[in-house]
Amino acid sequence: MINVNLDVMMAKRKISLNELSERVGITLANLSILKNNKAKAIRFSTLESICEVLECEVGDILEYRHEG
């Protein structure tokens, strides 16, 4: 299972969902879906933009957890 830790990085960087949405160029609704672990996929270009804005690595946002 892939978990999205976007809320953790946003808190560390003190950035709101609205500000991140504007700076990344993604709708608030789609960013919210991603933040709440409801997304089925993410484009690499979107992930790259999020990492750029939050000044972090992909691994800071996405985490694999083995179920079993």
N, CA, C and O atoms as a Tripos MOL2 file, in Angstrom:
@<TRIPOS>MOLECULE
protein
  272   271    68     0     0
PROTEIN
NO_CHARGES

@<TRIPOS>ATOM
      1 N           0.8400   -1.1760    0.0000 N.3       1 MET1
      2 CA          0.0000    0.0000    0.0000 C.3       1 MET1
      3 C           0.8900    1.2450    0.0000 C.2       1 MET1
      4 O           1.8520    1.3330    0.7620 O.2       1 MET1
      5 N           0.5620    2.1770   -0.8410 N.am      2 ILE2
      6 CA          1.2840    3.4480   -0.9090 C.3       2 ILE2
      7 C           0.5310    4.4790   -0.0710 C.2       2 ILE2
      8 O          -0.6520    4.7280   -0.3000 O.2       2 ILE2
      9 N           1.2180    5.0750    0.8940 N.am      3 ASN3
     10 CA          0.6360    6.1400    1.7070 C.3       3 ASN3
     11 C           1.2140    7.4740    1.2630 C.2       3 ASN3
     12 O           2.3930    7.5730    0.9240 O.2       3 ASN3
     13 N           0.3780    8.4840    1.2710 N.am      4 VAL4
     14 CA          0.8000    9.8370    0.9140 C.3       4 VAL4
     15 C           0.9070   10.6470    2.2000 C.2       4 VAL4
     16 O          -0.0830   10.8450    2.9050 O.2       4 VAL4
     17 N           2.1110   11.1110    2.4950 N.am      5 ASN5
     18 CA          2.3590   11.8880    3.7090 C.3       5 ASN5
     19 C           2.4370   13.3850    3.3990 C.2       5 ASN5
     20 O           3.2610   14.1060    3.9640 O.2       5 ASN5
     21 N           1.5850   13.8300    2.5130 N.am      6 LEU6
     22 CA          1.6070   15.2190    2.0810 C.3       6 LEU6
     23 C           1.3170   16.1690    3.2390 C.2       6 LEU6
     24 O           1.9400   17.2260    3.3450 O.2       6 LEU6
     25 N           0.3810   15.8020    4.1020 N.am      7 ASP7
     26 CA          0.0190   16.6730    5.2210 C.3       7 ASP7
     27 C           1.1990   16.8940    6.1680 C.2       7 ASP7
     28 O           1.3430   17.9740    6.7410 O.2       7 ASP7
     29 N           2.0470   15.8690    6.3330 N.am      8 VAL8
     30 CA          3.2180   15.9860    7.1960 C.3       8 VAL8
     31 C           4.1940   17.0060    6.6200 C.2       8 VAL8
     32 O           4.6840   17.8790    7.3360 O.2       8 VAL8
     33 N           4.4760   16.8910    5.3200 N.am      9 MET9
     34 CA          5.4120   17.8260    4.6830 C.3       9 MET9
     35 C           4.8510   19.2380    4.6340 C.2       9 MET9
     36 O           5.5890   20.2110    4.7870 O.2       9 MET9
     37 N           3.5490   19.3490    4.4220 N.am     10 MET10
     38 CA          2.9240   20.6770    4.4080 C.3      10 MET10
     39 C           3.0500   21.3350    5.7800 C.2      10 MET10
     40 O           3.3140   22.5340    5.8700 O.2      10 MET10
     41 N           2.8640   20.5670    6.8380 N.am     11 ALA11
     42 CA          2.9850   21.1000    8.1960 C.3      11 ALA11
     43 C           4.4260   21.5180    8.4800 C.2      11 ALA11
     44 O           4.6660   22.5670    9.0780 O.2      11 ALA11
     45 N           5.3830   20.6980    8.0500 N.am     12 LYS12
     46 CA          6.7980   21.0280    8.2580 C.3      12 LYS12
     47 C           7.1840   22.3060    7.5420 C.2      12 LYS12
     48 O           7.9880   23.0900    8.0470 O.2      12 LYS12
     49 N           6.6120   22.5170    6.3620 N.am     13 ARG13
     50 CA          6.9390   23.6980    5.5520 C.3      13 ARG13
     51 C           5.9950   24.8750    5.8140 C.2      13 ARG13
     52 O           6.1460   25.9530    5.2390 O.2      13 ARG13
     53 N           5.0250   24.6410    6.6920 N.am     14 LYS14
     54 CA          4.0420   25.6840    7.0540 C.3      14 LYS14
     55 C           3.3700   26.2800    5.8200 C.2      14 LYS14
     56 O           3.3500   27.4950    5.6270 O.2      14 LYS14
     57 N           2.8230   25.3970    4.9940 N.am     15 ILE15
     58 CA          2.1450   25.8100    3.7740 C.3      15 ILE15
     59 C           0.7310   25.2200    3.7790 C.2      15 ILE15
     60 O           0.5290   24.0630    4.1460 O.2      15 ILE15
     61 N          -0.2160   26.0190    3.3740 N.am     16 SER16
     62 CA         -1.6150   25.5750    3.3650 C.3      16 SER16
     63 C          -1.9330   24.8140    2.0860 C.2      16 SER16
     64 O          -1.1960   24.8750    1.1030 O.2      16 SER16
     65 N          -3.0400   24.1020    2.1260 N.am     17 LEU17
     66 CA         -3.5070   23.3700    0.9470 C.3      17 LEU17
     67 C          -3.7840   24.3490   -0.1910 C.2      17 LEU17
     68 O          -3.4580   24.0680   -1.3440 O.2      17 LEU17
     69 N          -4.3800   25.4870    0.1270 N.am     18 ASN18
     70 CA         -4.6720   26.4950   -0.8920 C.3      18 ASN18
     71 C          -3.3990   27.0190   -1.5500 C.2      18 ASN18
     72 O          -3.3280   27.1290   -2.7740 O.2      18 ASN18
     73 N          -2.4010   27.3410   -0.7410 N.am     19 GLU19
     74 CA         -1.1530   27.8730   -1.2890 C.3      19 GLU19
     75 C          -0.4390   26.8210   -2.1370 C.2      19 GLU19
     76 O           0.0650   27.1300   -3.2170 O.2      19 GLU19
     77 N          -0.3960   25.5860   -1.6510 N.am     20 LEU20
     78 CA          0.2510   24.5220   -2.4120 C.3      20 LEU20
     79 C          -0.4690   24.2950   -3.7360 C.2      20 LEU20
     80 O           0.1650   24.1060   -4.7740 O.2      20 LEU20
     81 N          -1.7760   24.3160   -3.6900 N.am     21 SER21
     82 CA         -2.5890   24.1530   -4.8990 C.3      21 SER21
     83 C          -2.2380   25.2190   -5.9460 C.2      21 SER21
     84 O          -2.0440   24.9080   -7.1210 O.2      21 SER21
     85 N          -2.1600   26.4530   -5.5090 N.am     22 GLU22
     86 CA         -1.8380   27.5610   -6.4170 C.3      22 GLU22
     87 C          -0.4310   27.4280   -6.9790 C.2      22 GLU22
     88 O          -0.2210   27.5980   -8.1800 O.2      22 GLU22
     89 N           0.5300   27.1250   -6.1180 N.am     23 ARG23
     90 CA          1.9240   27.0780   -6.5400 C.3      23 ARG23
     91 C           2.2490   25.8670   -7.4160 C.2      23 ARG23
     92 O           3.1340   25.9390   -8.2680 O.2      23 ARG23
     93 N           1.5370   24.7600   -7.2110 N.am     24 VAL24
     94 CA          1.7690   23.5580   -8.0080 C.3      24 VAL24
     95 C           0.9730   23.5990   -9.3040 C.2      24 VAL24
     96 O           1.3820   23.0170  -10.3080 O.2      24 VAL24
     97 N          -0.1730   24.2910   -9.2820 N.am     25 GLY25
     98 CA         -1.0190   24.3460  -10.4710 C.3      25 GLY25
     99 C          -1.9440   23.1530  -10.5710 C.2      25 GLY25
    100 O          -2.2200   22.6640  -11.6670 O.2      25 GLY25
    101 N          -2.4220   22.6860   -9.4400 N.am     26 ILE26
    102 CA         -3.3520   21.5580   -9.3790 C.3      26 ILE26
    103 C          -4.5980   22.0520   -8.6290 C.2      26 ILE26
    104 O          -4.5020   22.8940   -7.7360 O.2      26 ILE26
    105 N          -5.7470   21.5250   -8.9980 N.am     27 THR27
    106 CA         -6.9720   21.9940   -8.3470 C.3      27 THR27
    107 C          -6.9590   21.6050   -6.8720 C.2      27 THR27
    108 O          -6.3420   20.6150   -6.4780 O.2      27 THR27
    109 N          -7.6370   22.3870   -6.0850 N.am     28 LEU28
    110 CA         -7.7590   22.1250   -4.6630 C.3      28 LEU28
    111 C          -8.4040   20.7620   -4.4210 C.2      28 LEU28
    112 O          -8.0090   20.0340   -3.5110 O.2      28 LEU28
    113 N          -9.3940   20.4220   -5.2370 N.am     29 ALA29
    114 CA        -10.0820   19.1370   -5.0980 C.3      29 ALA29
    115 C          -9.1150   17.9730   -5.3460 C.2      29 ALA29
    116 O          -9.0970   17.0120   -4.5780 O.2      29 ALA29
    117 N          -8.3200   18.0540   -6.4040 N.am     30 ASN30
    118 CA         -7.3790   16.9720   -6.7080 C.3      30 ASN30
    119 C          -6.2680   16.8700   -5.6650 C.2      30 ASN30
    120 O          -5.8350   15.7700   -5.3210 O.2      30 ASN30
    121 N          -5.8150   17.9990   -5.1700 N.am     31 LEU31
    122 CA         -4.7870   17.9930   -4.1360 C.3      31 LEU31
    123 C          -5.3410   17.3950   -2.8410 C.2      31 LEU31
    124 O          -4.6370   16.6710   -2.1380 O.2      31 LEU31
    125 N          -6.5680   17.6920   -2.5380 N.am     32 SER32
    126 CA         -7.2220   17.1460   -1.3550 C.3      32 SER32
    127 C          -7.3640   15.6280   -1.4650 C.2      32 SER32
    128 O          -7.1460   14.9100   -0.4880 O.2      32 SER32
    129 N          -7.7270   15.1410   -2.6470 N.am     33 ILE33
    130 CA         -7.8280   13.6940   -2.8840 C.3      33 ILE33
    131 C          -6.4710   13.0270   -2.6470 C.2      33 ILE33
    132 O          -6.3930   11.9590   -2.0400 O.2      33 ILE33
    133 N          -5.4200   13.6610   -3.1270 N.am     34 LEU34
    134 CA         -4.0740   13.1350   -2.9410 C.3      34 LEU34
    135 C          -3.6940   13.1450   -1.4620 C.2      34 LEU34
    136 O          -3.1790   12.1540   -0.9450 O.2      34 LEU34
    137 N          -3.9410   14.2420   -0.7960 N.am     35 LYS35
    138 CA         -3.5960   14.4000    0.6130 C.3      35 LYS35
    139 C          -4.3070   13.3840    1.4980 C.2      35 LYS35
    140 O          -3.7530   12.9320    2.5000 O.2      35 LYS35
    141 N          -5.5240   13.0300    1.1330 N.am     36 ASN36
    142 CA         -6.3310   12.1220    1.9420 C.3      36 ASN36
    143 C          -6.1920   10.6480    1.5270 C.2      36 ASN36
    144 O          -7.0260    9.8160    1.8850 O.2      36 ASN36
    145 N          -5.1380   10.3370    0.7730 N.am     37 ASN37
    146 CA         -4.8560    8.9630    0.3440 C.3      37 ASN37
    147 C          -5.9840    8.3360   -0.4610 C.2      37 ASN37
    148 O          -6.1980    7.1270   -0.3740 O.2      37 ASN37
    149 N          -6.7030    9.1230   -1.2360 N.am     38 LYS38
    150 CA         -7.7950    8.6000   -2.0460 C.3      38 LYS38
    151 C          -7.4330    8.5510   -3.5280 C.2      38 LYS38
    152 O          -8.2200    8.0740   -4.3460 O.2      38 LYS38
    153 N          -6.2440    9.0420   -3.8740 N.am     39 ALA39
    154 CA         -5.8130    9.0690   -5.2780 C.3      39 ALA39
    155 C          -5.4130    7.6710   -5.7410 C.2      39 ALA39
    156 O          -4.8380    6.8900   -4.9830 O.2      39 ALA39
    157 N          -5.7240    7.3760   -6.9880 N.am     40 LYS40
    158 CA         -5.3460    6.0970   -7.5820 C.3      40 LYS40
    159 C          -4.0090    6.2230   -8.3190 C.2      40 LYS40
    160 O          -3.3210    5.2260   -8.5370 O.2      40 LYS40
    161 N          -3.6450    7.4480   -8.6990 N.am     41 ALA41
    162 CA         -2.4120    7.6790   -9.4510 C.3      41 ALA41
    163 C          -1.9970    9.1390   -9.3020 C.2      41 ALA41
    164 O          -2.7860    9.9870   -8.8870 O.2      41 ALA41
    165 N          -0.7410    9.4110   -9.6470 N.am     42 ILE42
    166 CA         -0.2390   10.7820   -9.6730 C.3      42 ILE42
    167 C           0.7390   10.8880  -10.8290 C.2      42 ILE42
    168 O           1.5410    9.9810  -11.0540 O.2      42 ILE42
    169 N           0.6770   11.9740  -11.5500 N.am     43 ARG43
    170 CA          1.6200   12.2010  -12.6440 C.3      43 ARG43
    171 C           2.9760   12.5710  -12.0680 C.2      43 ARG43
    172 O           3.0700   13.2680  -11.0570 O.2      43 ARG43
    173 N           4.0210   12.0950  -12.7280 N.am     44 PHE44
    174 CA          5.3640   12.4390  -12.2800 C.3      44 PHE44
    175 C           5.5750   13.9520  -12.2990 C.2      44 PHE44
    176 O           6.2580   14.4890  -11.4270 O.2      44 PHE44
    177 N           5.0060   14.6340  -13.2690 N.am     45 SER45
    178 CA          5.1720   16.0890  -13.3500 C.3      45 SER45
    179 C           4.5270   16.7800  -12.1460 C.2      45 SER45
    180 O           5.0570   17.7710  -11.6440 O.2      45 SER45
    181 N           3.3950   16.2660  -11.6830 N.am     46 THR46
    182 CA          2.7340   16.8210  -10.4990 C.3      46 THR46
    183 C           3.5690   16.5310   -9.2640 C.2      46 THR46
    184 O           3.7670   17.4110   -8.4270 O.2      46 THR46
    185 N           4.0540   15.3210   -9.1460 N.am     47 LEU47
    186 CA          4.8850   14.9390   -8.0110 C.3      47 LEU47
    187 C           6.1600   15.7780   -7.9740 C.2      47 LEU47
    188 O           6.6020   16.2120   -6.9100 O.2      47 LEU47
    189 N           6.7400   15.9980   -9.1460 N.am     48 GLU48
    190 CA          7.9420   16.8310   -9.2420 C.3      48 GLU48
    191 C           7.6600   18.2560   -8.7720 C.2      48 GLU48
    192 O           8.4610   18.8370   -8.0400 O.2      48 GLU48
    193 N           6.5340   18.8170   -9.1860 N.am     49 SER49
    194 CA          6.1670   20.1730   -8.7800 C.3      49 SER49
    195 C           5.9340   20.2660   -7.2810 C.2      49 SER49
    196 O           6.3540   21.2320   -6.6430 O.2      49 SER49
    197 N           5.2680   19.2680   -6.7180 N.am     50 ILE50
    198 CA          5.0240   19.2560   -5.2740 C.3      50 ILE50
    199 C           6.3570   19.2140   -4.5200 C.2      50 ILE50
    200 O           6.5520   19.9530   -3.5560 O.2      50 ILE50
    201 N           7.2660   18.3520   -4.9630 N.am     51 CYS51
    202 CA          8.5810   18.2490   -4.3270 C.3      51 CYS51
    203 C           9.3670   19.5520   -4.4510 C.2      51 CYS51
    204 O          10.0650   19.9620   -3.5230 O.2      51 CYS51
    205 N           9.2440   20.1860   -5.5960 N.am     52 GLU52
    206 CA          9.9400   21.4590   -5.8080 C.3      52 GLU52
    207 C           9.4160   22.5290   -4.8510 C.2      52 GLU52
    208 O          10.2010   23.2290   -4.2110 O.2      52 GLU52
    209 N           8.1000   22.6570   -4.7530 N.am     53 VAL53
    210 CA          7.4950   23.6690   -3.8860 C.3      53 VAL53
    211 C           7.7930   23.3880   -2.4090 C.2      53 VAL53
    212 O           8.0970   24.3040   -1.6450 O.2      53 VAL53
    213 N           7.7020   22.1090   -2.0160 N.am     54 LEU54
    214 CA          7.9200   21.7460   -0.6170 C.3      54 LEU54
    215 C           9.3960   21.5120   -0.2770 C.2      54 LEU54
    216 O           9.7460   21.2660    0.8770 O.2      54 LEU54
    217 N          10.2580   21.5940   -1.3060 N.am     55 GLU55
    218 CA         11.6960   21.3840   -1.1210 C.3      55 GLU55
    219 C          11.9490   20.0700   -0.3830 C.2      55 GLU55
    220 O          12.5600   20.0420    0.6850 O.2      55 GLU55
    221 N          11.4640   18.9890   -0.9830 N.am     56 CYS56
    222 CA         11.6070   17.6730   -0.3740 C.3      56 CYS56
    223 C          11.8510   16.6180   -1.4400 C.2      56 CYS56
    224 O          11.8450   16.9120   -2.6360 O.2      56 CYS56
    225 N          12.0620   15.4080   -1.0010 N.am     57 GLU57
    226 CA         12.2620   14.2680   -1.8810 C.3      57 GLU57
    227 C          10.9480   13.5050   -2.0390 C.2      57 GLU57
    228 O          10.0530   13.6290   -1.2030 O.2      57 GLU57
    229 N          10.8330   12.7340   -3.0890 N.am     58 VAL58
    230 CA          9.6360   11.9230   -3.3270 C.3      58 VAL58
    231 C           9.3560   11.0230   -2.1190 C.2      58 VAL58
    232 O           8.2050   10.8530   -1.7180 O.2      58 VAL58
    233 N          10.4090   10.4550   -1.5490 N.am     59 GLY59
    234 CA         10.2720    9.5690   -0.3920 C.3      59 GLY59
    235 C           9.7520   10.2600    0.8530 C.2      59 GLY59
    236 O           9.2860    9.5990    1.7820 O.2      59 GLY59
    237 N           9.8270   11.5870    0.8830 N.am     60 ASP60
    238 CA          9.2570   12.3340    2.0090 C.3      60 ASP60
    239 C           7.7370   12.3830    1.9060 C.2      60 ASP60
    240 O           7.0450   12.5860    2.9030 O.2      60 ASP60
    241 N           7.2280   12.1960    0.7010 N.am     61 ILE61
    242 CA          5.7840   12.2980    0.4600 C.3      61 ILE61
    243 C           5.1400   10.9240    0.3040 C.2      61 ILE61
    244 O           4.0780   10.6620    0.8680 O.2      61 ILE61
    245 N           5.7860   10.0500   -0.4620 N.am     62 LEU62
    246 CA          5.2280    8.7250   -0.7200 C.3      62 LEU62
    247 C           5.9440    7.6670    0.1130 C.2      62 LEU62
    248 O           7.1700    7.6730    0.2250 O.2      62 LEU62
    249 N           5.1700    6.7660    0.6900 N.am     63 GLU63
    250 CA          5.7200    5.7180    1.5360 C.3      63 GLU63
    251 C           5.0310    4.4060    1.2160 C.2      63 GLU63
    252 O           3.8060    4.3480    1.1110 O.2      63 GLU63
    253 N           5.8230    3.3520    1.0600 N.am     64 TYR64
    254 CA          5.2580    2.0240    0.8100 C.3      64 TYR64
    255 C           5.1610    1.2750    2.1320 C.2      64 TYR64
    256 O           6.1320    1.1730    2.8800 O.2      64 TYR64
    257 N           3.9710    0.7550    2.4020 N.am     65 ARG65
    258 CA          3.7590   -0.0800    3.5910 C.3      65 ARG65
    259 C           3.2510   -1.4360    3.1310 C.2      65 ARG65
    260 O           2.2380   -1.5450    2.4410 O.2      65 ARG65
    261 N           3.9790   -2.4550    3.5290 N.am     66 HIS66
    262 CA          3.6010   -3.8200    3.1710 C.3      66 HIS66
    263 C           2.4150   -4.2640    4.0300 C.2      66 HIS66
    264 O           2.4560   -4.1900    5.2580 O.2      66 HIS66
    265 N           1.3780   -4.7190    3.3690 N.am     67 GLU67
    266 CA          0.2180   -5.2420    4.0850 C.3      67 GLU67
    267 C           0.3730   -6.7460    4.2290 C.2      67 GLU67
    268 O           0.6630   -7.4380    3.2540 O.2      67 GLU67
    269 N           0.1880   -7.2400    5.4080 N.am     68 GLY68
    270 CA          0.2780   -8.6670    5.5330 C.3      68 GLY68
    271 C           0.6430   -9.0820    6.8620 C.2      68 GLY68
    272 O           0.7590  -10.2790    7.1250 O.2      68 GLY68
@<TRIPOS>BOND
     1     1     2 1
     2     2     3 1
     3     3     4 2
     4     3     5 am
     5     5     6 1
     6     6     7 1
     7     7     8 2
     8     7     9 am
     9     9    10 1
    10    10    11 1
    11    11    12 2
    12    11    13 am
    13    13    14 1
    14    14    15 1
    15    15    16 2
    16    15    17 am
    17    17    18 1
    18    18    19 1
    19    19    20 2
    20    19    21 am
    21    21    22 1
    22    22    23 1
    23    23    24 2
    24    23    25 am
    25    25    26 1
    26    26    27 1
    27    27    28 2
    28    27    29 am
    29    29    30 1
    30    30    31 1
    31    31    32 2
    32    31    33 am
    33    33    34 1
    34    34    35 1
    35    35    36 2
    36    35    37 am
    37    37    38 1
    38    38    39 1
    39    39    40 2
    40    39    41 am
    41    41    42 1
    42    42    43 1
    43    43    44 2
    44    43    45 am
    45    45    46 1
    46    46    47 1
    47    47    48 2
    48    47    49 am
    49    49    50 1
    50    50    51 1
    51    51    52 2
    52    51    53 am
    53    53    54 1
    54    54    55 1
    55    55    56 2
    56    55    57 am
    57    57    58 1
    58    58    59 1
    59    59    60 2
    60    59    61 am
    61    61    62 1
    62    62    63 1
    63    63    64 2
    64    63    65 am
    65    65    66 1
    66    66    67 1
    67    67    68 2
    68    67    69 am
    69    69    70 1
    70    70    71 1
    71    71    72 2
    72    71    73 am
    73    73    74 1
    74    74    75 1
    75    75    76 2
    76    75    77 am
    77    77    78 1
    78    78    79 1
    79    79    80 2
    80    79    81 am
    81    81    82 1
    82    82    83 1
    83    83    84 2
    84    83    85 am
    85    85    86 1
    86    86    87 1
    87    87    88 2
    88    87    89 am
    89    89    90 1
    90    90    91 1
    91    91    92 2
    92    91    93 am
    93    93    94 1
    94    94    95 1
    95    95    96 2
    96    95    97 am
    97    97    98 1
    98    98    99 1
    99    99   100 2
   100    99   101 am
   101   101   102 1
   102   102   103 1
   103   103   104 2
   104   103   105 am
   105   105   106 1
   106   106   107 1
   107   107   108 2
   108   107   109 am
   109   109   110 1
   110   110   111 1
   111   111   112 2
   112   111   113 am
   113   113   114 1
   114   114   115 1
   115   115   116 2
   116   115   117 am
   117   117   118 1
   118   118   119 1
   119   119   120 2
   120   119   121 am
   121   121   122 1
   122   122   123 1
   123   123   124 2
   124   123   125 am
   125   125   126 1
   126   126   127 1
   127   127   128 2
   128   127   129 am
   129   129   130 1
   130   130   131 1
   131   131   132 2
   132   131   133 am
   133   133   134 1
   134   134   135 1
   135   135   136 2
   136   135   137 am
   137   137   138 1
   138   138   139 1
   139   139   140 2
   140   139   141 am
   141   141   142 1
   142   142   143 1
   143   143   144 2
   144   143   145 am
   145   145   146 1
   146   146   147 1
   147   147   148 2
   148   147   149 am
   149   149   150 1
   150   150   151 1
   151   151   152 2
   152   151   153 am
   153   153   154 1
   154   154   155 1
   155   155   156 2
   156   155   157 am
   157   157   158 1
   158   158   159 1
   159   159   160 2
   160   159   161 am
   161   161   162 1
   162   162   163 1
   163   163   164 2
   164   163   165 am
   165   165   166 1
   166   166   167 1
   167   167   168 2
   168   167   169 am
   169   169   170 1
   170   170   171 1
   171   171   172 2
   172   171   173 am
   173   173   174 1
   174   174   175 1
   175   175   176 2
   176   175   177 am
   177   177   178 1
   178   178   179 1
   179   179   180 2
   180   179   181 am
   181   181   182 1
   182   182   183 1
   183   183   184 2
   184   183   185 am
   185   185   186 1
   186   186   187 1
   187   187   188 2
   188   187   189 am
   189   189   190 1
   190   190   191 1
   191   191   192 2
   192   191   193 am
   193   193   194 1
   194   194   195 1
   195   195   196 2
   196   195   197 am
   197   197   198 1
   198   198   199 1
   199   199   200 2
   200   199   201 am
   201   201   202 1
   202   202   203 1
   203   203   204 2
   204   203   205 am
   205   205   206 1
   206   206   207 1
   207   207   208 2
   208   207   209 am
   209   209   210 1
   210   210   211 1
   211   211   212 2
   212   211   213 am
   213   213   214 1
   214   214   215 1
   215   215   216 2
   216   215   217 am
   217   217   218 1
   218   218   219 1
   219   219   220 2
   220   219   221 am
   221   221   222 1
   222   222   223 1
   223   223   224 2
   224   223   225 am
   225   225   226 1
   226   226   227 1
   227   227   228 2
   228   227   229 am
   229   229   230 1
   230   230   231 1
   231   231   232 2
   232   231   233 am
   233   233   234 1
   234   234   235 1
   235   235   236 2
   236   235   237 am
   237   237   238 1
   238   238   239 1
   239   239   240 2
   240   239   241 am
   241   241   242 1
   242   242   243 1
   243   243   244 2
   244   243   245 am
   245   245   246 1
   246   246   247 1
   247   247   248 2
   248   247   249 am
   249   249   250 1
   250   250   251 1
   251   251   252 2
   252   251   253 am
   253   253   254 1
   254   254   255 1
   255   255   256 2
   256   255   257 am
   257   257   258 1
   258   258   259 1
   259   259   260 2
   260   259   261 am
   261   261   262 1
   262   262   263 1
   263   263   264 2
   264   263   265 am
   265   265   266 1
   266   266   267 1
   267   267   268 2
   268   267   269 am
   269   269   270 1
   270   270   271 1
   271   271   272 2
@<TRIPOS>SUBSTRUCTURE
     1 MET1         2 RESIDUE 1 A MET
     2 ILE2         6 RESIDUE 1 A ILE
     3 ASN3        10 RESIDUE 1 A ASN
     4 VAL4        14 RESIDUE 1 A VAL
     5 ASN5        18 RESIDUE 1 A ASN
     6 LEU6        22 RESIDUE 1 A LEU
     7 ASP7        26 RESIDUE 1 A ASP
     8 VAL8        30 RESIDUE 1 A VAL
     9 MET9        34 RESIDUE 1 A MET
    10 MET10       38 RESIDUE 1 A MET
    11 ALA11       42 RESIDUE 1 A ALA
    12 LYS12       46 RESIDUE 1 A LYS
    13 ARG13       50 RESIDUE 1 A ARG
    14 LYS14       54 RESIDUE 1 A LYS
    15 ILE15       58 RESIDUE 1 A ILE
    16 SER16       62 RESIDUE 1 A SER
    17 LEU17       66 RESIDUE 1 A LEU
    18 ASN18       70 RESIDUE 1 A ASN
    19 GLU19       74 RESIDUE 1 A GLU
    20 LEU20       78 RESIDUE 1 A LEU
    21 SER21       82 RESIDUE 1 A SER
    22 GLU22       86 RESIDUE 1 A GLU
    23 ARG23       90 RESIDUE 1 A ARG
    24 VAL24       94 RESIDUE 1 A VAL
    25 GLY25       98 RESIDUE 1 A GLY
    26 ILE26      102 RESIDUE 1 A ILE
    27 THR27      106 RESIDUE 1 A THR
    28 LEU28      110 RESIDUE 1 A LEU
    29 ALA29      114 RESIDUE 1 A ALA
    30 ASN30      118 RESIDUE 1 A ASN
    31 LEU31      122 RESIDUE 1 A LEU
    32 SER32      126 RESIDUE 1 A SER
    33 ILE33      130 RESIDUE 1 A ILE
    34 LEU34      134 RESIDUE 1 A LEU
    35 LYS35      138 RESIDUE 1 A LYS
    36 ASN36      142 RESIDUE 1 A ASN
    37 ASN37      146 RESIDUE 1 A ASN
    38 LYS38      150 RESIDUE 1 A LYS
    39 ALA39      154 RESIDUE 1 A ALA
    40 LYS40      158 RESIDUE 1 A LYS
    41 ALA41      162 RESIDUE 1 A ALA
    42 ILE42      166 RESIDUE 1 A ILE
    43 ARG43      170 RESIDUE 1 A ARG
    44 PHE44      174 RESIDUE 1 A PHE
    45 SER45      178 RESIDUE 1 A SER
    46 THR46      182 RESIDUE 1 A THR
    47 LEU47      186 RESIDUE 1 A LEU
    48 GLU48      190 RESIDUE 1 A GLU
    49 SER49      194 RESIDUE 1 A SER
    50 ILE50      198 RESIDUE 1 A ILE
    51 CYS51      202 RESIDUE 1 A CYS
    52 GLU52      206 RESIDUE 1 A GLU
    53 VAL53      210 RESIDUE 1 A VAL
    54 LEU54      214 RESIDUE 1 A LEU
    55 GLU55      218 RESIDUE 1 A GLU
    56 CYS56      222 RESIDUE 1 A CYS
    57 GLU57      226 RESIDUE 1 A GLU
    58 VAL58      230 RESIDUE 1 A VAL
    59 GLY59      234 RESIDUE 1 A GLY
    60 ASP60      238 RESIDUE 1 A ASP
    61 ILE61      242 RESIDUE 1 A ILE
    62 LEU62      246 RESIDUE 1 A LEU
    63 GLU63      250 RESIDUE 1 A GLU
    64 TYR64      254 RESIDUE 1 A TYR
    65 ARG65      258 RESIDUE 1 A ARG
    66 HIS66      262 RESIDUE 1 A HIS
    67 GLU67      266 RESIDUE 1 A GLU
    68 GLY68      270 RESIDUE 1 A GLY
